[in-house]
């Protein structure tokens, strides 16, 4: 894999022509703009930005179609998912299957959106579930039968 080209964000402000020239030479037409006090940015061309979602969409649609048609694909995905998400090893087997289904559904549902944030939410929620299963004391505390349902939670008080 080619090295990523990085420049300070200030170069874009102070030397815009030189910075854009570096973009044209950067691998994958992506230039990382380092910022001191905030998250780095990535500069790319409009044509490059437009290409990525289309390829993601095709890959997602093909993947979902294979998962829907072939139980062997579902089994294979469930078996290899620990290589992508090592923390699933702490989930019960049925929960791993549920995670895979929910992840695929989220990928498909967000396919036509300009955001993949719902996919990130699914991954984060299941990762937190795995954290509970990884901690025997926490799992016990959260699954004890004596806790039960204490009814509706009152709305928080509004400060004055």
N, C-alpha and C positions, 0 to 999 in steps of 0.2 A: 504494500500500500504506500502511495506517495505521501511525502511529508506535507503537512498542512501549512499554508502560508499565513503568517500572522503579522499584523502591524498594530501599532498603537492607534486608538481611535482618533487621537489628535492629528495623525497623518492624513486622515480623510478631510479634516477641516483645513489644515495648513497646506497640504500638497495634494489636492483632489485629483489632478491629472495623473500624477505619478502613482497614486494609490489605485486608481481605476486601471492603470496599465498593469499593475501587479495582479489585479483580479483576472485579467485576460490570460495571464501566464500561470495562474494558480490551478492546481489539480482539481478537476471537477468544477471549475469556475466558481470557487467558493473562497472567500477571503475572511479570515477571522479578525475582528476588530477588538483588540484587548482594551478593557476599561478598568481603571484603577478602583473605582468605588461602586461598581455595579457589575451585573452579569455581562459577559462578552457578547458581541453581536456578530452576525455572519452576513456578509455582503455577497450578493450573487446577482446574476443577470435575470431579467424578467423571463427570458426564454428558458433558462435553466430552472427557475422556480416553477414554471408551468409544466415542465417535463416530469418532475418528481411525483406530483400527485397522480398523474395519469398512470405511471408505472406501478405506483403503490396500489392504485385502484384495481388494475388488472391482476396483480398478484393476489390481492385480498379476495377478489371475486373467484379466481381459480381455486384458491385454497378453500374457501367456504363451500364451493360446489363439490370439491373432492371429499370434504368432511361430511357433507350431506348424503353423498351417494355411496360411500364405501366405508363399512364398519372397520375394515383393516386400516384405513387412513386415520380414523378416530383413535384406534388402539395405538397406532404408531405415534401419533402426536402426543397422546397421554404418556407414552413411554419416554419420549425424548424431551418433554417439557422441563424435566429437572435440569437438563443441560442449559436451558435458557434462563430458567428461574430456579436456582438451586434450593431456595427456601421451600419449595413445594414438598420437599422430602419430609417436612414436619406435618403435612396435612394427611388426614386419612385418605385412603385410595379413592373412595367415592367423592371426597371433596376435590381431589385433583381433577377428576372427570368433570365435576361441576364448574371448576375454574376454567377448564379448557372450553367448555360449551359457552360459558358467559363471556370469555375473552373473544371467541370467534363471533359471537352475536354482536358484541360491541364493535369489533372491527368492521363487520358488515354494516351495522347501523350507522357508523360514522363515515362510511366510504364516500358519500357524496357531500360531506361537510368540510368546511375549511379548518376544522379542529379535530384533533384526536384526543382531546382532554377526557372524554368519557372512557376511553381505553385506559388512560392513566389512572382514572378513579377505580376501575375494576382491578387493575394490577395492585394498586395501593391497598385496597380493601382486603384482597386475598392475602397479600403479604402480611398485613396486620393480623389476620386470622392465623396464619402460620406462626407468627410470633407468640400468639396465645398457646398454641399446641406445643411449641418448643419449650415453654416454661411450665413445668408440672404444677407448681404452686399456683400460678395464675390460672391455669386451666381448671384446677380444682375449685378455686375461689369463684370462678365464673360459671361453673356448671353444677354447683351444689343445689340440690332440690329445695333446700329450706329458704332460698331467696325468694322464689316465686314472683308473681306479678303484683306490684304495689299500686296499680291503677294509674290513672293519667298523671302526668307531671305538670304541676302548675307553671304558668308562664313566669319568666323571670321578672323580678320587680324592676321597674324603671327608676333609675336614679334621678334625684331632683337637682 
